[in-house]
Amino acid sequence: MLEINNHIQIPESEFTFTFARSGGPGGQNVNKVNSKAVMHWDVARTPSLPDPVRERFLAKYHNRMTTDGLLVIQSQKTRDQTKNVLDCMSKLKELILKVVAPPVKRRPTKPTRGSQQRRIKEKKSQSQKKQFRRKPGLSD
């Protein structure tokens, strides 16, 4: 059971794990042991996520999904298969925690009177500077 928070728990039966040989430098057993863990999870069909959280998850991480709608997370950090499985699960937990809380709506603000005055004053000084650099023409 992967516990995200008090309200969201995902049973491990929803995950499908496959194992492969890790990349990287060699050593003993490097070509014999399948230590890389690849986790597949069907986000669209899971009953474990509330609908708003699922929608935010699919919107934010659509680029991590396969064409079948499966989320794929892999880990080959360690030489131990079970630690890599746990790492995949912790990566998923981090992804879900980022979308659990709904985003705060931005309240539009207006510039203060002082900032408006400073902006106008700066614009006028820039204009004055440019005018002084001009060559005197016939109209001056």
C-alpha positions as CSV (number, residue, x, y, z in Angstrom):
1,M,0.0,0.0,0.0
2,L,1.5,3.3,-1.1
3,E,0.2,6.0,1.3
4,I,0.3,9.5,-0.2
5,N,-1.5,11.3,2.6
6,N,-4.4,10.7,5.1
7,H,-7.0,10.5,2.3
8,I,-5.1,8.9,-0.6
9,Q,-3.8,5.3,-0.5
10,I,-2.9,3.3,-3.6
11,P,-2.8,-0.5,-3.3
12,E,0.3,-2.1,-4.8
13,S,-1.9,-4.3,-6.9
14,E,-2.6,-1.3,-9.2
15,F,1.1,-1.2,-10.1
16,T,2.8,-3.4,-12.7
17,F,6.5,-3.9,-12.3
18,T,9.0,-5.1,-14.9
19,F,12.7,-5.5,-14.4
20,A,15.6,-5.1,-16.7
21,R,19.3,-4.9,-16.7
22,S,20.6,-1.5,-15.5
23,G,22.9,0.6,-17.7
24,G,26.2,2.0,-16.6
25,P,29.6,0.7,-15.9
26,G,30.2,-3.0,-15.5
27,G,31.3,-5.2,-12.7
28,Q,30.5,-8.6,-11.5
29,N,26.9,-9.8,-12.3
30,V,26.2,-6.6,-14.3
31,N,25.0,-8.7,-17.3
32,K,23.2,-11.3,-15.2
33,V,21.0,-9.4,-12.7
34,N,17.8,-7.5,-13.6
35,S,18.1,-4.7,-11.0
36,K,16.4,-1.8,-12.9
37,A,12.7,-1.4,-11.9
38,V,10.1,-0.1,-14.3
39,M,6.7,0.7,-12.8
40,H,3.5,1.1,-14.9
41,W,0.4,2.6,-13.5
42,D,-2.9,3.3,-15.2
43,V,-3.8,6.7,-13.9
44,A,-7.0,7.2,-15.9
45,R,-8.6,4.1,-14.5
46,T,-7.4,4.1,-10.9
47,P,-10.2,4.3,-8.3
48,S,-7.6,5.4,-5.7
49,L,-7.3,9.0,-6.8
50,P,-10.1,11.5,-6.4
51,D,-11.3,12.9,-9.7
52,P,-10.0,16.5,-9.3
53,V,-6.5,15.2,-8.3
54,R,-6.6,12.7,-11.3
55,E,-7.5,15.5,-13.7
56,R,-4.7,17.8,-12.4
57,F,-2.3,14.8,-12.5
58,L,-3.2,14.0,-16.1
59,A,-2.9,17.6,-17.2
60,K,0.5,18.2,-15.5
61,Y,2.2,14.9,-16.4
62,H,0.6,14.1,-19.8
63,N,4.1,14.0,-21.3
64,R,5.1,11.1,-19.0
65,M,2.2,9.0,-20.2
66,T,2.3,6.3,-22.9
67,T,-0.2,6.3,-25.7
68,D,-2.2,3.7,-23.7
69,G,-2.5,6.1,-20.8
70,L,0.0,4.4,-18.5
71,L,2.4,6.3,-16.4
72,V,5.9,4.9,-16.6
73,I,8.4,5.5,-13.8
74,Q,11.8,3.7,-13.7
75,S,14.7,3.6,-11.3
76,Q,18.2,2.1,-11.5
77,K,19.8,4.1,-8.7
78,T,20.9,1.1,-6.7
79,R,22.1,-2.4,-7.4
80,D,19.2,-3.8,-5.4
81,Q,15.9,-4.5,-7.2
82,T,13.7,-4.0,-4.1
83,K,15.3,-0.6,-3.4
84,N,14.7,0.4,-7.0
85,V,11.0,-0.6,-6.6
86,L,10.8,1.6,-3.4
87,D,12.5,4.4,-5.3
88,C,9.8,4.2,-8.1
89,M,7.1,4.4,-5.5
90,S,8.6,7.4,-3.8
91,K,9.0,9.1,-7.1
92,L,5.3,8.5,-7.8
93,K,4.4,9.8,-4.3
94,E,6.3,13.0,-5.0
95,L,4.5,13.5,-8.3
96,I,1.1,13.0,-6.7
97,L,1.9,15.3,-3.8
98,K,2.6,18.1,-6.3
99,V,-0.9,18.0,-7.6
100,V,-2.9,17.1,-4.5
101,A,-3.5,20.7,-3.4
102,P,-5.4,22.8,-6.0
103,P,-3.4,25.7,-7.4
104,V,-4.1,29.0,-5.7
105,K,-5.9,31.5,-8.0
106,R,-3.9,34.6,-8.5
107,R,-5.6,37.8,-7.4
108,P,-4.9,40.6,-9.8
109,T,-3.3,43.6,-8.2
110,K,-3.0,47.2,-9.3
111,P,0.2,49.2,-9.2
112,T,0.4,51.6,-6.3
113,R,0.2,55.4,-6.8
114,G,3.8,55.8,-5.8
115,S,5.0,53.2,-8.3
116,Q,3.0,54.8,-11.1
117,Q,4.5,58.2,-10.3
118,R,8.0,56.8,-10.2
119,R,7.4,55.1,-13.6
120,I,6.1,58.4,-15.2
121,K,9.0,60.4,-13.6
122,E,11.6,57.8,-15.1
123,K,9.9,58.0,-18.5
124,K,10.0,61.8,-18.5
125,S,13.7,61.8,-17.5
126,Q,14.5,59.3,-20.3
127,S,12.6,61.4,-22.8
128,Q,14.5,64.6,-21.6
129,K,17.8,62.7,-22.0
130,K,17.0,61.8,-25.6
131,Q,15.9,65.3,-26.4
132,F,19.2,66.8,-25.2
133,R,21.1,64.3,-27.5
134,R,19.3,65.5,-30.6
135,K,20.9,67.9,-33.0
136,P,19.2,71.3,-33.1
137,G,17.0,71.4,-36.1
138,L,15.2,74.2,-38.0
139,S,12.1,74.0,-35.7
140,D,14.2,74.6,-32.5
